[in-house]
Amino acid sequence: MTISMLLRTFFEIILFVAVIWCIFHEDRLAAFEKRILCNIKRRRLKVVRPTPAHKQPVSF
């Protein structure tokens, strides 16, 4: 058995176990996905700070 076949078999077993686990713990998986998406969205947001009063442009 070569290393590539061994790695492929290992990852197939891991994938099968993950699918079975997700069937029984779907609520945990959904919460994890939501947390990941919220973190990604939070990184995209930028904080807009108002300019200080002494640096605001003067309007006439």
Distance bins in CASP14 RR format, pairs under 12 A and 6 or more apart:
PFRMAT RR
TARGET T0000
AUTHOR 0000-0000-0000
RMODE 2
METHOD distances of the structure
MODEL  1
1 7 0 0 0 0 0 1 0 0 0 0 0
1 8 0 0 0 0 0 1 0 0 0 0 0
1 9 0 0 0 0 1 0 0 0 0 0 0
1 10 0 0 0 0 0 1 0 0 0 0 0
2 8 0 0 0 0 1 0 0 0 0 0 0
2 9 0 0 0 0 0 1 0 0 0 0 0
3 9 0 0 0 0 0 1 0 0 0 0 0
3 10 0 0 0 0 0 1 0 0 0 0 0
4 10 0 0 0 0 0 1 0 0 0 0 0
4 11 0 0 0 0 0 1 0 0 0 0 0
5 11 0 0 0 0 0 1 0 0 0 0 0
5 12 0 0 0 0 0 1 0 0 0 0 0
6 12 0 0 0 0 0 1 0 0 0 0 0
6 13 0 0 0 0 0 1 0 0 0 0 0
7 13 0 0 0 0 0 1 0 0 0 0 0
7 14 0 0 0 0 0 1 0 0 0 0 0
8 14 0 0 0 0 0 1 0 0 0 0 0
8 15 0 0 0 0 0 1 0 0 0 0 0
9 15 0 0 0 0 0 1 0 0 0 0 0
9 16 0 0 0 0 0 1 0 0 0 0 0
10 16 0 0 0 0 0 1 0 0 0 0 0
10 17 0 0 0 0 0 1 0 0 0 0 0
11 17 0 0 0 0 0 1 0 0 0 0 0
11 18 0 0 0 0 0 1 0 0 0 0 0
12 18 0 0 0 0 0 1 0 0 0 0 0
12 19 0 0 0 0 0 1 0 0 0 0 0
13 19 0 0 0 0 0 1 0 0 0 0 0
13 20 0 0 0 0 0 1 0 0 0 0 0
14 20 0 0 0 0 0 1 0 0 0 0 0
14 21 0 0 0 0 0 1 0 0 0 0 0
15 21 0 0 0 0 0 1 0 0 0 0 0
15 22 0 0 0 0 0 1 0 0 0 0 0
16 22 0 0 0 0 0 1 0 0 0 0 0
16 23 0 0 0 0 0 1 0 0 0 0 0
17 23 0 0 0 0 0 1 0 0 0 0 0
17 24 0 0 0 0 0 1 0 0 0 0 0
18 24 0 0 0 0 0 1 0 0 0 0 0
18 25 0 0 0 0 0 1 0 0 0 0 0
18 29 0 0 0 0 1 0 0 0 0 0 0
19 25 0 0 0 0 0 1 0 0 0 0 0
19 26 0 0 0 0 0 1 0 0 0 0 0
19 29 0 0 0 0 0 1 0 0 0 0 0
20 26 0 0 0 0 0 1 0 0 0 0 0
21 28 0 0 0 0 1 0 0 0 0 0 0
21 29 0 0 0 0 1 0 0 0 0 0 0
21 32 0 0 0 0 0 1 0 0 0 0 0
22 28 0 0 0 0 1 0 0 0 0 0 0
22 29 1 0 1 0 0 0 0 0 0 0 0
22 30 0 0 0 0 1 0 0 0 0 0 0
22 32 0 0 0 0 0 1 0 0 0 0 0
22 33 0 0 0 0 0 1 0 0 0 0 0
23 29 0 0 0 0 1 0 0 0 0 0 0
25 31 0 0 0 0 1 0 0 0 0 0 0
25 32 0 0 0 0 1 0 0 0 0 0 0
26 32 0 0 0 0 0 1 0 0 0 0 0
26 33 0 0 0 0 0 1 0 0 0 0 0
27 33 0 0 0 0 0 1 0 0 0 0 0
27 34 0 0 0 0 0 1 0 0 0 0 0
28 34 0 0 0 0 0 1 0 0 0 0 0
28 35 0 0 0 0 0 1 0 0 0 0 0
29 35 0 0 0 0 0 1 0 0 0 0 0
29 36 0 0 0 0 0 1 0 0 0 0 0
30 36 0 0 0 0 0 1 0 0 0 0 0
30 37 0 0 0 0 0 1 0 0 0 0 0
31 37 0 0 0 0 0 1 0 0 0 0 0
31 38 0 0 0 0 0 1 0 0 0 0 0
32 38 0 0 0 0 0 1 0 0 0 0 0
32 39 0 0 0 0 0 1 0 0 0 0 0
33 39 0 0 0 0 0 1 0 0 0 0 0
33 40 0 0 0 0 0 1 0 0 0 0 0
34 40 0 0 0 0 0 1 0 0 0 0 0
34 41 0 0 0 0 0 1 0 0 0 0 0
35 41 0 0 0 0 0 1 0 0 0 0 0
35 42 0 0 0 0 0 1 0 0 0 0 0
36 42 0 0 0 0 0 1 0 0 0 0 0
36 43 0 0 0 0 0 1 0 0 0 0 0
37 43 0 0 0 0 0 1 0 0 0 0 0
37 44 0 0 0 0 0 1 0 0 0 0 0
38 44 0 0 0 0 0 1 0 0 0 0 0
38 45 0 0 0 0 0 1 0 0 0 0 0
39 45 0 0 0 0 0 1 0 0 0 0 0
49 55 0 0 0 0 0 1 0 0 0 0 0
50 56 0 0 0 0 1 0 0 0 0 0 0
51 57 0 0 0 0 1 0 0 0 0 0 0
END
